[in-house]
């Protein structure tokens, strides 16, 4: 086994414009480059599918029966405790020092997921992958402005000191909630004990017989609606499909014509190129929608027997909710009733215990709350310490990313633990409100990160956070999809340098359009789109030294044979080599 977990191989067959591709990745910095539309995104699409993402028959290459994709992870000698727990929970195991995820999707839309050759639900791949790989797509910056994501990053950085404190707090918090609800139930029922006991026993018997599941009413109603309206749905979908796909007057035809006209001017005016790219993107989005409509149409099928069963089941659920619950949303009522059923036997015992038992439980509740407050304070203290360290480390890291005056400010707002605490002060994540702001320079007013940073700055801040967090809580593999968006010049060189630094402790895979970033690669792949006039396909090639120079020259100037671009490309690669030898 290796000293760390990493993504060893990606294999793809018959996905989109990719007929067959095989990537053997290194443990360091892996870079994927290629012209827009070459198929780089399709590789990430394949990986997302393998990691438990949503399947779609539209991804199957035209003319093929099925697509297959696989990812092989080499597992570290000492398996991470969380990963081992996830493996045990899903009855999975490491075989021959590897974990192999694979996924197949047929042109009819049937999907199959495997873990080390054993068929599993796709959700198992998703559960396991979170301990192996972290993907920063183009939406990662948007996620960073969310309080939940900010808290997640801080808690990751804090490591065991925060996780231990949080687990301890959650233990007390759940005990407090359970006991509080139990006491409330006892008090409300104390005056009608005998009647309540009889009602509870009848309810528990009915609940056991019903065997309801979470969200069943809404799911049943939706399926009834669909099965009752198959013909109307078919007409609607067919009409929409024709409006989009009609060869003479469809939207795709019009967009395709506009795309072909605009491509005649490609490379002559950057403003027109930008418009052309927008039209092309709209064409592919609409084309995907057309395939989705076609797939939807083929899935519509009447099933009278299933419809009759669902109508009878809905009637039973409705009758149960009407008798035992109250509220406008049957599924919400069912959740409440499920909770009632869970505590039903304890409630019966409590009802028979009387007021003396209530007094005993109230004393127990006071002791638990005291313990809860103490554990909440310890969690807040751990976060305060981690926030200070993380703010300082990321701010220092930003100086290396051409943001020398920018300061990251992480603030923890906590309630007054010595005062009167409200029930709302306690949540599943503790009592802390976490916010991340930035200061453009030492004397500037701090501004929330989502308002005070440009797209390029947000990319660098996200990268700085991951570089710092990886030092204390690394993930085996990081994937960055255009993390360098909005970045250029010197900043791009520094982004490449920090990605290479991150690759010293974790495997890094980067999709980039910037030659300054590509120059830092340990392993460089070029994605190319080829066409024989009839068939368009994409392929992936691992580049040698000379090929790297040519590819970086193309990225610099758009021309592989430009002498000035070749010189500049060689200079970039030489600069990287000199930096590594210092």
RODO-2510 file (C-alpha; in nm, 4 decimals, decimal comma):
residues 582
     n   res          X          Y          Z
     1     x     0,0000     0,0000     0,0000
     2     x     0,1029     0,3619    -0,0513
     3     x     0,1659     0,6108     0,2251
     4     x    -0,1459     0,8004     0,1229
     5     x    -0,4747     0,7382    -0,0558
     6     x    -0,5026     0,8696    -0,4120
     7     x    -0,6959     0,8307    -0,7385
     8     x    -0,4868     0,5946    -0,9465
     9     x    -0,6861     0,5500    -1,2664
    10     x    -0,9940     0,6749    -1,4492
    11     x    -1,1385     0,4656    -1,7310
    12     x    -1,4175     0,5876    -1,9591
    13     x    -1,5988     0,4211    -2,2475
    14     x    -1,8814     0,5544    -2,4657
    15     x    -1,9573     0,8684    -2,2669
    16     x    -2,0631     1,1700    -2,4728
    17     x    -1,7937     1,2414    -2,7308
    18     x    -1,5467     1,0098    -2,5552
    19     x    -1,5312     0,6662    -2,7184
    20     x    -1,2597     0,5354    -2,4883
    21     x    -1,0126     0,7044    -2,2538
    22     x    -0,7816     0,5824    -1,9826
    23     x    -0,5979     0,8134    -1,7439
    24     x    -0,3169     0,6916    -1,5206
    25     x    -0,2740     0,9683    -1,2663
    26     x     0,0260     1,0574    -1,0544
    27     x     0,0241     1,1257    -0,6817
    28     x     0,1275     1,4892    -0,7343
    29     x    -0,0262     1,7667    -0,9454
    30     x    -0,2208     1,6413    -1,2474
    31     x    -0,3331     1,8995    -1,5029
    32     x    -0,5902     1,8589    -1,7804
    33     x    -0,5820     2,1126    -2,0630
    34     x    -0,7401     2,1441    -2,4037
    35     x    -0,9441     2,3774    -2,6157
    36     x    -1,2971     2,4724    -2,5148
    37     x    -1,5350     2,1915    -2,6077
    38     x    -1,2591     1,9312    -2,6298
    39     x    -1,4163     1,7145    -2,3603
    40     x    -1,2440     1,8115    -2,0335
    41     x    -1,5784     1,8546    -1,8615
    42     x    -1,6908     1,5112    -1,9818
    43     x    -1,4038     1,3550    -1,7853
    44     x    -1,5288     1,5255    -1,4707
    45     x    -1,8825     1,4194    -1,5630
    46     x    -1,7617     1,0592    -1,5769
    47     x    -1,5923     1,0940    -1,2406
    48     x    -1,9046     1,2482    -1,0876
    49     x    -2,1038     0,9519    -1,2188
    50     x    -1,8582     0,7039    -1,0701
    51     x    -1,8756     0,8819    -0,7358
    52     x    -2,2493     0,8226    -0,7096
    53     x    -2,3868     1,1139    -0,9103
    54     x    -2,7172     1,1081    -1,0983
    55     x    -2,7217     0,8826    -1,4027
    56     x    -2,8609     0,9942    -1,7370
    57     x    -2,9080     0,7899    -2,0532
    58     x    -2,8360     1,1061    -2,2551
    59     x    -2,4707     1,0667    -2,1531
    60     x    -2,4406     0,7437    -2,3543
    61     x    -2,2423     0,7982    -2,6729
    62     x    -2,4593     0,8088    -2,9851
    63     x    -2,4827     0,4627    -3,1405
    64     x    -2,3709     0,2803    -2,8222
    65     x    -2,5748     0,0544    -2,5955
    66     x    -2,4126     0,1648    -2,2698
    67     x    -2,1456     0,3761    -2,1108
    68     x    -1,9035     0,2568    -1,8454
    69     x    -1,6784     0,4526    -1,6149
    70     x    -1,4460     0,3369    -1,3389
    71     x    -1,2175     0,4956    -1,0814
    72     x    -0,9432     0,3067    -0,8982
    73     x    -0,8222     0,4399    -0,5635
    74     x    -0,4953     0,3228    -0,4135
    75     x    -0,5490     0,3030    -0,0374
    76     x    -0,3015     0,4213     0,2244
    77     x    -0,1384     0,1708     0,4540
    78     x    -0,3137     0,3234     0,7527
    79     x    -0,6780     0,3631     0,6554
    80     x    -0,8491     0,6772     0,7865
    81     x    -1,0819     0,5923     1,0776
    82     x    -1,3813     0,7671     0,9176
    83     x    -1,3242     0,5825     0,5881
    84     x    -1,2956     0,2499     0,7705
    85     x    -1,6190     0,3218     0,9576
    86     x    -1,7939     0,4032     0,6280
    87     x    -1,6588     0,0823     0,4705
    88     x    -1,7830    -0,1227     0,7655
    89     x    -2,1233     0,0479     0,7607
    90     x    -2,1721    -0,0314     0,3911
    91     x    -2,0317    -0,3877     0,4112
    92     x    -1,7460    -0,2897     0,1801
    93     x    -1,3777    -0,3704     0,2079
    94     x    -1,0408    -0,2872     0,0567
    95     x    -0,9289    -0,5570    -0,1860
    96     x    -0,5729    -0,5921    -0,3144
    97     x    -0,4822    -0,2534    -0,1666
    98     x    -0,7451    -0,0770    -0,3784
    99     x    -1,1031     0,0409    -0,3881
   100     x    -1,2569     0,0328    -0,7354
   101     x    -1,5779     0,2233    -0,8079
   102     x    -1,7536     0,1582    -1,1379
   103     x    -2,0758     0,2688    -1,2981
   104     x    -2,2617     0,1713    -1,6136
   105     x    -2,5635     0,3354    -1,7759
   106     x    -2,7573     0,1852    -2,0660
   107     x    -2,9165     0,3820    -2,3458
   108     x    -3,2517     0,2850    -2,1876
   109     x    -3,1504     0,4601    -1,8663
   110     x    -3,0716     0,1559    -1,6481
   111     x    -2,7845     0,2222    -1,4087
   112     x    -2,5582    -0,0188    -1,2213
   113     x    -2,3043     0,0698    -0,9513
   114     x    -2,0246    -0,1546    -0,8233
   115     x    -1,7698    -0,1320    -0,5441
   116     x    -1,4820    -0,3763    -0,5893
   117     x    -1,6962    -0,5818    -0,8236
   118     x    -1,9954    -0,6057    -0,5880
   119     x    -2,3240    -0,4467    -0,6919
   120     x    -2,4235    -0,1682    -0,4524
   121     x    -2,6670     0,1264    -0,4498
   122     x    -2,5162     0,4406    -0,6063
   123     x    -2,5552     0,6089    -0,2665
   124     x    -2,2838     0,3768    -0,1282
   125     x    -2,0330     0,5167    -0,3787
   126     x    -2,1351     0,8663    -0,2746
   127     x    -2,1003     0,7856     0,0976
   128     x    -1,7528     0,6365     0,0538
   129     x    -1,6195     0,8962    -0,1907
   130     x    -1,6504     1,1844     0,0556
   131     x    -1,3610     1,0299     0,2510
   132     x    -1,1479     0,9850    -0,0622
   133     x    -1,1932     1,2921    -0,2772
   134     x    -1,3083     1,6531    -0,2637
   135     x    -1,4317     1,8239    -0,5790
   136     x    -1,4250     2,1996    -0,6211
   137     x    -1,6386     2,2713    -0,9205
   138     x    -1,7375     2,6049    -1,0647
   139     x    -2,0066     2,6366    -0,7943
   140     x    -1,7602     2,6024    -0,5026
   141     x    -1,7184     2,9773    -0,4665
   142     x    -2,0929     3,0169    -0,4338
   143     x    -2,0974     2,7568    -0,1583
   144     x    -1,8284     2,9447     0,0340
   145     x    -2,0634     3,2329     0,1184
   146     x    -2,2991     2,9948     0,3025
   147     x    -2,2663     2,9865     0,6812
   148     x    -2,2890     2,6057     0,6863
   149     x    -1,9927     2,5723     0,4457
   150     x    -1,7885     2,8241     0,6471
   151     x    -1,8532     2,6273     0,9652
   152     x    -1,7619     2,3009     0,7875
   153     x    -1,4251     2,4408     0,6752
   154     x    -1,3454     2,5752     1,0221
   155     x    -1,4383     2,2458     1,1879
   156     x    -1,2227     2,0529     0,9370
   157     x    -0,9288     2,2766     1,0171
   158     x    -0,9806     2,2382     1,3901
   159     x    -0,9535     1,8621     1,3558
   160     x    -0,9938     1,6382     1,6602
   161     x    -1,0184     1,9246     1,9128
   162     x    -1,3391     2,0482     1,7481
   163     x    -1,4798     1,7087     1,6442
   164     x    -1,4391     1,5717     1,9973
   165     x    -1,6044     1,8802     2,1493
   166     x    -1,8848     1,8707     1,8904
   167     x    -1,9598     1,5008     1,9459
   168     x    -1,9677     1,5567     2,3201
   169     x    -2,2035     1,8541     2,2800
   170     x    -2,4343     1,6606     2,0452
   171     x    -2,4586     1,3755     2,2939
   172     x    -2,5832     1,6149     2,5641
   173     x    -2,8017     1,8106     2,3209
   174     x    -2,9876     1,5006     2,2031
   175     x    -3,0336     1,3780     2,5615
   176     x    -3,1704     1,7209     2,6563
   177     x    -3,4200     1,7294     2,3675
   178     x    -3,5407     1,3749     2,4285
   179     x    -3,5945     1,4268     2,8003
   180     x    -3,7579     1,7675     2,7528
   181     x    -4,0079     1,6216     2,5059
   182     x    -4,0729     1,3306     2,7378
   183     x    -4,1524     1,5599     3,0334
   184     x    -4,3811     1,7795     2,8206
   185     x    -4,5726     1,4738     2,7074
   186     x    -4,6127     1,3504     3,0631
   187     x    -4,7438     1,6837     3,1887
   188     x    -4,9971     1,7247     2,9106
   189     x    -5,1327     1,3772     2,9659
   190     x    -5,1316     1,3614     3,3440
   191     x    -5,4994     1,4539     3,3800
   192     x    -5,6200     1,1970     3,1311
   193     x    -5,3903     0,9069     3,2005
   194     x    -5,6199     0,6131     3,1559
   195     x    -5,7772     0,7506     2,8406
   196     x    -5,4376     0,8443     2,7025
   197     x    -5,2916     0,5038     2,7731
   198     x    -5,5776     0,3330     2,5875
   199     x    -5,5475     0,5757     2,2963
   200     x    -5,1714     0,5279     2,2761
   201     x    -5,2046     0,1514     2,2728
   202     x    -5,4620     0,1701     1,9916
   203     x    -5,2412     0,4154     1,8003
   204     x    -4,9323     0,1935     1,8329
   205     x    -5,1277    -0,1061     1,7057
   206     x    -5,2579     0,0919     1,4054
   207     x    -4,9122     0,2349     1,3302
   208     x    -4,7547    -0,1101     1,3356
   209     x    -5,0167    -0,2325     1,0898
   210     x    -4,9834     0,0672     0,8525
   211     x    -4,6013     0,0440     0,8096
   212     x    -4,5768     0,3976     0,6675
   213     x    -4,2461     0,5354     0,5329
   214     x    -4,1075     0,8915     0,5347
   215     x    -4,2443     1,1020     0,2445
   216     x    -4,4720     0,8199     0,1284
   217     x    -4,7895     1,0311     0,0954
   218     x    -4,6319     1,2911    -0,1352
   219     x    -4,4563     1,0224    -0,3398
   220     x    -4,7817     0,8268    -0,3722
   221     x    -4,9767     1,1384    -0,4717
   222     x    -4,7167     1,2340    -0,7322
   223     x    -4,7158     0,8879    -0,8854
   224     x    -5,0974     0,8796    -0,8947
   225     x    -5,0986     1,2158    -1,0693
   226     x    -4,8494     1,0904    -1,3278
   227     x    -5,0211     0,7576    -1,3919
   228     x    -5,3622     0,9317    -1,4187
   229     x    -5,2307     1,1813    -1,6720
   230     x    -5,0022     0,9712    -1,8919
   231     x    -5,1694     1,0784    -2,2167
   232     x    -5,1778     1,4497    -2,1236
   233     x    -4,8125     1,4320    -2,0181
   234     x    -4,7226     1,2555    -2,3414
   235     x    -4,8961     1,5276    -2,5478
   236     x    -4,7253     1,8050    -2,3504
   237     x    -4,3799     1,6467    -2,3730
   238     x    -4,4220     1,5598    -2,7409
   239     x    -4,5280     1,9164    -2,8199
   240     x    -4,2303     2,0558    -2,6364
   241     x    -3,9988     1,8081    -2,8070
   242     x    -4,1272     1,9016    -3,1500
   243     x    -4,0922     2,2754    -3,0773
   244     x    -3,7291     2,2178    -2,9872
   245     x    -3,6236     1,9436    -3,2297
   246     x    -3,8291     1,9965    -3,5479
   247     x    -3,5792     1,9841    -3,8339
   248     x    -3,7402     2,2759    -4,0202
   249     x    -3,8731     2,5136    -3,7543
   250     x    -3,7404     2,3839    -3,4200
   251     x    -3,5420     2,5956    -3,1759
   252     x    -3,2383     2,3683    -3,2196
   253     x    -3,2451     2,4231    -3,5944
   254     x    -3,2515     2,8012    -3,5489
   255     x    -2,9783     2,7973    -3,2864
   256     x    -2,7674     2,5607    -3,4969
   257     x    -2,7937     2,7942    -3,7954
   258     x    -2,6925     3,0919    -3,5814
   259     x    -2,4014     2,8899    -3,4388
   260     x    -2,2729     2,7960    -3,7852
   261     x    -2,2918     3,1545    -3,9112
   262     x    -2,1112     3,2908    -3,6056
   263     x    -1,8349     3,0279    -3,6203
   264     x    -1,7363     3,1726    -3,9612
   265     x    -1,6122     3,4776    -3,7752
   266     x    -1,4332     3,2834    -3,4990
   267     x    -1,0988     3,4267    -3,3933
   268     x    -1,1458     3,7616    -3,5666
   269     x    -1,3108     3,9625    -3,2888
   270     x    -1,3058     3,8695    -2,9194
   271     x    -1,6448     4,0288    -2,8602
   272     x    -1,8048     3,8192    -3,1349
   273     x    -1,6202     3,5114    -3,0012
   274     x    -1,7820     3,5675    -2,6609
   275     x    -2,1275     3,5888    -2,8216
   276     x    -2,0521     3,2787    -3,0286
   277     x    -1,9576     3,0892    -2,7111
   278     x    -2,2891     3,1953    -2,5495
   279     x    -2,4856     3,0717    -2,8538
   280     x    -2,2904     2,7443    -2,8565
   281     x    -2,3536     2,6887    -2,4855
   282     x    -2,7258     2,7592    -2,5352
   283     x    -2,7315     2,5113    -2,8237
   284     x    -2,5796     2,2316    -2,6141
   285     x    -2,8087     2,3095    -2,3188
   286     x    -3,1146     2,2986    -2,5463
   287     x    -2,9825     1,9822    -2,7136
   288     x    -2,9498     1,8188    -2,3714
   289     x    -3,3070     1,9282    -2,2861
   290     x    -3,4278     1,7710    -2,6118
   291     x    -3,2614     1,4399    -2,5163
   292     x    -3,4136     1,4618    -2,1683
   293     x    -3,7595     1,5140    -2,3220
   294     x    -3,7064     1,2163    -2,5515
   295     x    -3,5995     1,0022    -2,2569
   296     x    -3,8987     1,1228    -2,0557
   297     x    -4,1386     1,0376    -2,3391
   298     x    -4,0031     0,6859    -2,3657
   299     x    -4,0478     0,6368    -1,9888
   300     x    -4,4194     0,7258    -1,9892
   301     x    -4,6234     0,4103    -1,9578
   302     x    -4,9748     0,3430    -1,8252
   303     x    -5,0065     0,0905    -1,5390
   304     x    -5,3713     0,0414    -1,4247
   305     x    -5,2851    -0,2179    -1,1596
   306     x    -5,0192     0,0051    -1,0050
   307     x    -5,2599     0,3019    -1,0150
   308     x    -5,5317     0,1049    -0,8328
   309     x    -5,2842    -0,0064    -0,5633
   310     x    -5,1600     0,3497    -0,5110
   311     x    -5,5132     0,4878    -0,4807
   312     x    -5,5963     0,2298    -0,2142
   313     x    -5,2697     0,3039    -0,0301
   314     x    -5,3366     0,6805    -0,0393
   315     x    -5,6853     0,6213     0,1023
   316     x    -5,5359     0,4210     0,3908
   317     x    -5,2747     0,6896     0,4634
   318     x    -5,5383     0,9651     0,4461
   319     x    -5,7676     0,7825     0,6879
   320     x    -5,4816     0,7261     0,9341
   321     x    -5,3711     1,0906     0,9237
   322     x    -5,7294     1,2121     0,9613
   323     x    -5,7835     0,9937     1,2676
   324     x    -5,4544     1,0367     1,4498
   325     x    -5,2967     1,3617     1,3307
   326     x    -5,3670     1,7265     1,2627
   327     x    -5,2148     1,9537     1,0019
   328     x    -5,2376     2,0398     0,6340
   329     x    -4,9344     1,8430     0,5128
   330     x    -4,9875     1,4640     0,5484
   331     x    -4,6143     1,3838     0,5252
   332     x    -4,5286     1,6342     0,7996
   333     x    -4,8064     1,4846     1,0111
   334     x    -4,6610     1,1379     0,9475
   335     x    -4,3199     1,2536     1,0728
   336     x    -4,4846     1,3739     1,3956
   337     x    -4,6767     1,0485     1,4266
   338     x    -4,3579     0,8482     1,3682
   339     x    -4,1948     1,0330     1,6567
   340     x    -4,5003     0,9612     1,8694
   341     x    -4,4805     0,5931     1,7830
   342     x    -4,1078     0,5819     1,8657
   343     x    -4,1648     0,7118     2,2167
   344     x    -4,5070     0,5486     2,2627
   345     x    -4,4055     0,2660     2,4981
   346     x    -4,1989     0,5020     2,7140
   347     x    -4,4937     0,7423     2,7226
   348     x    -4,7230     0,4685     2,8479
   349     x    -4,4772     0,3824     3,1224
   350     x    -4,4440     0,7498     3,2140
   351     x    -4,8194     0,7973     3,2298
   352     x    -4,8431     0,5156     3,4763
   353     x    -4,5618     0,6630     3,6874
   354     x    -4,7447     0,9846     3,7829
   355     x    -4,6243     1,3237     3,9096
   356     x    -4,3404     1,1845     4,1184
   357     x    -4,1741     1,0612     3,8060
   358     x    -4,2124     1,4050     3,6445
   359     x    -4,0267     1,5672     3,9352
   360     x    -3,7444     1,3150     3,9059
   361     x    -3,7111     1,3788     3,5357
   362     x    -3,7121     1,7585     3,5775
   363     x    -3,4182     1,7331     3,8183
   364     x    -3,2423     1,5118     3,5649
   365     x    -3,3177     1,7675     3,2899
   366     x    -3,1608     2,0506     3,4912
   367     x    -2,8421     1,8488     3,5355
   368     x    -2,8296     1,7654     3,1628
   369     x    -2,8778     2,1321     3,0682
   370     x    -2,5908     2,2354     3,2939
   371     x    -2,3721     1,9774     3,1270
   372     x    -2,4977     2,0914     2,7823
   373     x    -2,3950     2,4539     2,8519
   374     x    -2,0487     2,3478     2,9675
   375     x    -1,9967     2,1377     2,6549
   376     x    -2,1253     2,4205     2,4322
   377     x    -1,8694     2,6548     2,5929
   378     x    -1,5879     2,4070     2,5261
   379     x    -1,6970     2,3767     2,1628
   380     x    -1,7060     2,7563     2,1242
   381     x    -1,3618     2,7852     2,2818
   382     x    -1,2180     2,5243     2,0425
   383     x    -1,3670     2,7087     1,7465
   384     x    -1,2402     3,0457     1,8680
   385     x    -0,8871     2,9107     1,8857
   386     x    -0,9146     2,7418     1,5446
   387     x    -1,0674     3,0554     1,3877
   388     x    -0,7728     3,2679     1,4996
   389     x    -0,5196     3,0190     1,3637
   390     x    -0,7073     2,9680     1,0364
   391     x    -0,7508     3,3432     0,9764
   392     x    -0,3787     3,4026     1,0291
   393     x    -0,2678     3,1073     0,8151
   394     x    -0,5003     3,1870     0,5228
   395     x    -0,4071     3,5562     0,5291
   396     x    -0,0399     3,4549     0,5081
   397     x    -0,1211     3,2168     0,2256
   398     x    -0,2978     3,4945     0,0321
   399     x     0,0236     3,6960     0,0271
   400     x     0,1661     3,4166    -0,1920
   401     x    -0,1346     3,4455    -0,4223
   402     x    -0,0802     3,8120    -0,5137
   403     x    -0,3209     3,9359    -0,2464
   404     x    -0,0569     4,0662    -0,0018
   405     x    -0,2776     4,3144     0,1804
   406     x    -0,5911     4,1019     0,2058
   407     x    -0,6810     3,9730     0,5500
   408     x    -0,9267     3,6901     0,6102
   409     x    -1,1345     3,7475     0,9229
   410     x    -1,3217     3,4554     1,0832
   411     x    -1,5532     3,5580     1,3667
   412     x    -1,7386     3,3394     1,6162
   413     x    -2,0505     3,4872     1,7737
   414     x    -2,1667     3,3043     2,0858
   415     x    -2,4504     3,3682     2,3326
   416     x    -2,3871     3,4851     2,6875
   417     x    -2,3490     3,1508     2,8623
   418     x    -2,3687     3,3238     3,2010
   419     x    -2,7043     3,4827     3,1147
   420     x    -3,0496     3,3513     3,0326
   421     x    -3,0128     3,1253     2,7299
   422     x    -3,2978     3,0767     2,4824
   423     x    -3,3883     2,7385     2,3433
   424     x    -3,3077     2,8745     1,9964
   425     x    -2,9476     2,9361     2,1067
   426     x    -2,8877     2,5604     2,0883
   427     x    -2,8657     2,3875     1,7479
   428     x    -2,7286     2,0631     1,6037
   429     x    -2,4011     2,2415     1,5276
   430     x    -2,3604     2,4135     1,8642
   431     x    -2,4385     2,7667     1,9807
   432     x    -2,1989     2,9483     1,7482
   433     x    -2,2652     3,1686     1,4484
   434     x    -1,9633     3,1700     1,2180
   435     x    -1,8927     3,4345     0,9579
   436     x    -1,6019     3,4878     0,7196
   437     x    -1,5146     3,8393     0,6027
   438     x    -1,2215     3,9983     0,4259
   439     x    -1,0324     4,3247     0,4613
   440     x    -0,8756     4,4573     0,1429
   441     x    -0,6010     4,6232     0,3492
   442     x    -0,5196     4,6637     0,7193
   443     x    -0,7225     4,9839     0,7653
   444     x    -1,0192     4,8779     0,5494
   445     x    -1,3616     4,7881     0,6862
   446     x    -1,4270     4,4157     0,6827
   447     x    -1,6828     4,3019     0,4259
   448     x    -1,8675     3,9664     0,4011
   449     x    -1,6682     3,7378     0,1736
   450     x    -1,9488     3,7101    -0,0830
   451     x    -1,9558     4,0890    -0,1315
   452     x    -1,5928     4,1900    -0,0887
   453     x    -1,4166     3,9582    -0,3342
   454     x    -1,4173     3,9277    -0,7114
   455     x    -1,4514     3,5930    -0,8881
   456     x    -1,0768     3,5570    -0,9249
   457     x    -1,0162     3,6566    -0,5634
   458     x    -1,2774     3,4075    -0,4430
   459     x    -1,0976     3,1339    -0,6347
   460     x    -0,7698     3,2208    -0,4668
   461     x    -0,9298     3,2426    -0,1222
   462     x    -1,0849     2,8974    -0,1727
   463     x    -0,7482     2,7604    -0,2799
   464     x    -0,5726     2,9233     0,0168
   465     x    -0,8242     2,7671     0,2550
   466     x    -0,7700     2,4210     0,1106
   467     x    -0,3899     2,4557     0,1179
   468     x    -0,4002     2,5519     0,4851
   469     x    -0,6621     2,2948     0,5887
   470     x    -0,4769     2,0181     0,4052
   471     x    -0,1834     2,0649     0,6452
   472     x    -0,3978     1,9441     0,9380
   473     x    -0,6825     1,7528     0,7744
   474     x    -0,5862     1,6479     0,4212
   475     x    -0,8146     1,4677     0,1794
   476     x    -0,6592     1,2025    -0,0431
   477     x    -0,7514     1,3742    -0,3695
   478     x    -0,8583     1,7285    -0,4574
   479     x    -1,0156     1,8138    -0,7916
   480     x    -1,0330     2,1754    -0,9041
   481     x    -1,2438     2,2609    -1,2074
   482     x    -1,1252     2,6008    -1,3315
   483     x    -1,0260     2,7239    -0,9841
   484     x    -0,8201     2,9794    -1,1744
   485     x    -1,1255     3,1459    -1,3321
   486     x    -1,0823     3,5219    -1,3417
   487     x    -0,7114     3,4952    -1,2586
   488     x    -0,4245     3,5973    -1,4826
   489     x    -0,0630     3,7080    -1,4973
   490     x     0,1457     3,6823    -1,1809
   491     x    -0,1536     3,5670    -0,9782
   492     x    -0,1952     3,2703    -1,2150
   493     x     0,1677     3,1678    -1,1557
   494     x     0,1109     3,1806    -0,7808
   495     x    -0,2095     2,9777    -0,8120
   496     x    -0,0065     2,7115    -0,9908
   497     x     0,2627     2,7279    -0,7227
   498     x     0,0093     2,6784    -0,4392
   499     x    -0,1618     2,3950    -0,6227
   500     x     0,1794     2,2295    -0,6490
   501     x     0,2336     2,2908    -0,2785
   502     x    -0,1010     2,1284    -0,1993
   503     x     0,0094     1,8338    -0,4121
   504     x     0,2937     1,7654    -0,1681
   505     x     0,0446     1,6289     0,0867
   506     x    -0,2495     1,5311    -0,1340
   507     x    -0,3104     1,4353    -0,4931
   508     x    -0,4406     1,7303    -0,6966
   509     x    -0,6237     1,7173    -1,0301
   510     x    -0,6843     2,0500    -1,2060
   511     x    -0,8796     2,1460    -1,5179
   512     x    -0,7310     2,4733    -1,6401
   513     x    -0,7090     2,7100    -1,9360
   514     x    -0,4085     2,8972    -1,7960
   515     x    -0,0563     2,8091    -1,9136
   516     x     0,0894     2,9593    -1,5937
   517     x    -0,0968     2,6929    -1,3946
   518     x    -0,0343     2,4090    -1,6378
   519     x     0,3406     2,4718    -1,6173
   520     x     0,3430     2,3508    -1,2549
   521     x     0,2081     2,0062    -1,3378
   522     x     0,3839     1,6879    -1,2361
   523     x     0,1713     1,5086    -1,4957
   524     x     0,0123     1,6900    -1,7884
   525     x    -0,2810     1,5539    -1,9922
   526     x    -0,4166     1,7088    -2,3100
   527     x    -0,7791     1,6535    -2,4063
   528     x    -0,8374     1,6748    -2,7812
   529     x    -1,1469     1,6623    -2,9970
   530     x    -1,1083     1,4864    -3,3307
   531     x    -1,3423     1,4582    -3,6277
   532     x    -1,3339     1,2643    -3,9526
   533     x    -1,6200     1,4680    -4,0934
   534     x    -1,8820     1,2252    -3,9738
   535     x    -1,7916     1,1311    -3,6163
   536     x    -1,6621     1,3630    -3,3452
   537     x    -1,4747     1,2094    -3,0547
   538     x    -1,2547     1,3185    -2,7671
   539     x    -0,9320     1,1611    -2,6497
   540     x    -0,6827     1,2117    -2,3666
   541     x    -0,3060     1,2031    -2,4106
   542     x    -0,0340     1,2125    -2,1453
   543     x     0,2243     1,4656    -2,2610
   544     x     0,5997     1,4302    -2,2713
   545     x     0,8408     1,7193    -2,2192
   546     x     0,8391     1,8423    -2,5798
   547     x     0,4643     1,8019    -2,6077
   548     x     0,4191     2,0041    -2,2885
   549     x     0,6110     2,2927    -2,4393
   550     x     0,3911     2,2792    -2,7508
   551     x     0,0687     2,2606    -2,5470
   552     x     0,1639     2,5491    -2,3205
   553     x     0,2627     2,7483    -2,6295
   554     x    -0,0831     2,6819    -2,7740
   555     x    -0,2419     2,7971    -2,4484
   556     x    -0,0319     3,1143    -2,4584
   557     x    -0,0823     3,2131    -2,8193
   558     x    -0,3361     2,9778    -2,9708
   559     x    -0,0591     2,8554    -3,2028
   560     x     0,1606     2,5509    -3,1367
   561     x     0,4316     2,6601    -3,3812
   562     x     0,4676     3,0225    -3,2718
   563     x     0,8388     3,0665    -3,1961
   564     x     0,7755     3,3383    -2,9371
   565     x     0,5069     3,1276    -2,7684
   566     x     0,7397     2,8262    -2,7633
   567     x     1,0123     3,0347    -2,6013
   568     x     0,7681     3,1684    -2,3443
   569     x     0,6394     2,8166    -2,2746
   570     x     0,9932     2,6867    -2,2215
   571     x     1,0582     2,9820    -1,9910
   572     x     0,7517     2,8984    -1,7805
   573     x     0,8599     2,5370    -1,7431
   574     x     1,2153     2,6451    -1,6617
   575     x     1,0850     2,8849    -1,3961
   576     x     0,8954     2,5984    -1,2324
   577     x     1,2070     2,3829    -1,2328
   578     x     1,4179     2,6562    -1,0777
   579     x     1,1569     2,7179    -0,8070
   580     x     1,1487     2,3495    -0,7134
   581     x     1,5287     2,3295    -0,6901
   582     x     1,5641     2,6184    -0,4484
***
